[in-house]
């Protein structure tokens, strides 16, 4: 499911997380409960204050948002570097 393609707009993990969360109708508190992480961490990620997200937190958020971890990553992080 590709929900978040915007012409020429670069999105970071916080933007992607916020858009996906709002698209499925969850509040930060509801996402935090489902992902088993704090609401304040979700807020920090969405605001771009915290960009050091662990793989465990990504997995929890992805599961709660019914998507793959890679769906939460910006396009620049998906490209393989040689």
C-alpha positions, -999 to +999 in steps of 0.1 A: +000+000+000+016+032-011+000+061+007+026+087+010+041+099-023+042+136-027+057+153-057+092+165-049+085+166-011+111+149+010+097+132+040+115+120+071+105+092+094+084+115+115+064+128+086+058+092+074+048+080+108+024+109+114+007+106+080+003+068+083-010+071+119-036+098+110-046+079+078-057+049+099-072+071+125-050+065+155-040+091+181-004+092+194-017+076+227-034+047+208-004+041+187+019+041+217-004+016+235-004-007+204+033-003+198+042-007+235+063+025+235+057+059+251+035+086+236+063+111+242+086+091+220+061+091+192+056+128+196+094+133+195+098+112+164+069+130+146+083+164+155+118+154+143+132+159+178+143+122+181+157+106+150+175+078+168+147+052+165+156+016+175+147-013+152+125-026+181+105+006+182+102+006+144+089-030+145+064-022+172+051+009+153+050-010+120+030-038+136+006-013+152+002+005+119-003-028+099+027-021+076+063-033+071+092-016+088+105-004+054+072+014+048+081+038+077+116+047+062+122+076+039+131+068+003+167+079+008+171+052+035+157+025+012+183+030-016+211+006-015+245+022-014+274+004-031 
